Amino acid sequence: MLTIMINILPATGYADLIDPTKPPDISQSGSLVLSAIMISPEHKLAVINGKILHEGDMINGLKIISITTNSVDLASPQEKLTLVLLTSPVKNVNY
């Protein structure tokens, strides 16, 4: 009975649904996607395009100038860019 019901349901319409677990598309050249930030007394790090980076590191010709709780500032001689984390902090830990 279940097989018959599945075959009866239309297949159209489901292709338009968005998968919330799908990682962002970073296939475009030069695109930077900030997915996480971690700040502790010893370290500040950001995950950009799946890479763990620290202040002073370079990515796509841009130097990471600063990492804050919800954004990362990058710069090159030609441009300045701020990446903003779209989610709020999961947990703030005060040491």
C-alpha positions as CSV (number, residue, x, y, z in Angstrom):
1,M,0.0,0.0,0.0
2,L,2.8,2.4,0.8
3,T,4.5,1.9,-2.5
4,I,1.3,2.7,-4.3
5,M,0.9,5.9,-2.4
6,I,4.4,7.1,-3.1
7,N,3.9,6.5,-6.8
8,I,0.6,8.5,-6.7
9,L,2.2,11.6,-5.1
10,P,3.3,14.1,-7.8
11,A,7.1,14.5,-8.1
12,T,6.8,18.1,-9.2
13,G,7.0,20.8,-6.6
14,Y,9.6,19.1,-4.4
15,A,12.5,20.4,-6.6
16,D,11.7,23.9,-5.5
17,L,12.3,23.2,-1.8
18,I,15.5,24.5,-0.2
19,D,17.7,22.1,1.8
20,P,18.6,23.9,5.0
21,T,21.5,21.6,5.6
22,K,23.2,22.2,2.2
23,P,26.4,24.3,2.6
24,P,26.5,27.6,0.8
25,D,27.7,27.6,-2.8
26,I,31.2,29.0,-2.9
27,S,32.0,27.8,-6.4
28,Q,32.1,31.3,-7.7
29,S,35.7,32.6,-8.0
30,G,36.5,35.1,-5.3
31,S,33.4,34.4,-3.1
32,L,34.1,34.4,0.6
33,V,31.7,32.7,3.0
34,L,32.1,33.2,6.8
35,S,30.6,30.2,8.5
36,A,32.0,30.3,12.1
37,I,33.9,32.5,14.6
38,M,35.6,31.4,17.8
39,I,37.1,33.8,20.3
40,S,38.9,32.8,23.4
41,P,41.5,34.6,25.6
42,E,44.3,33.0,23.6
43,H,42.9,32.8,20.1
44,K,40.6,34.5,17.6
45,L,39.7,32.4,14.6
46,A,37.2,32.4,11.7
47,V,36.2,29.7,9.3
48,I,36.0,31.2,5.8
49,N,35.3,28.9,2.8
50,G,35.9,25.9,5.1
51,K,39.4,27.1,6.2
52,I,40.4,27.9,9.8
53,L,42.0,31.3,9.7
54,H,43.5,33.8,12.3
55,E,44.1,37.5,12.3
56,G,46.9,38.3,9.9
57,D,46.2,35.3,7.6
58,M,45.6,35.7,3.9
59,I,42.7,34.4,1.8
60,N,42.0,35.2,-1.8
61,G,44.5,38.1,-1.7
62,L,42.9,39.6,1.3
63,K,44.5,39.9,4.8
64,I,42.4,39.3,7.9
65,I,42.6,42.5,9.8
66,S,40.3,41.8,12.7
67,I,37.9,39.1,14.0
68,T,35.0,40.1,16.3
69,T,32.1,38.1,17.8
70,N,30.0,38.5,14.6
71,S,32.3,39.8,11.8
72,V,35.6,39.6,10.1
73,D,37.4,42.6,8.5
74,L,39.6,41.9,5.5
75,A,41.7,44.2,3.4
76,S,44.0,44.4,0.4
77,P,45.7,47.5,-1.0
78,Q,42.7,47.9,-3.4
79,E,39.7,47.1,-1.2
80,K,38.3,46.6,2.3
81,L,35.6,44.0,3.1
82,T,33.6,43.0,6.1
83,L,32.1,39.5,6.3
84,V,29.2,39.2,8.8
85,L,28.2,36.0,10.5
86,L,24.5,35.6,9.9
87,T,23.8,33.6,13.1
88,S,23.9,34.9,16.7
89,P,26.5,33.5,19.1
90,V,25.7,30.0,20.4
91,K,27.5,30.6,23.7
92,N,29.5,33.4,25.2
93,V,32.1,32.2,27.7
94,N,33.7,34.6,30.0
95,Y,37.0,33.4,31.5
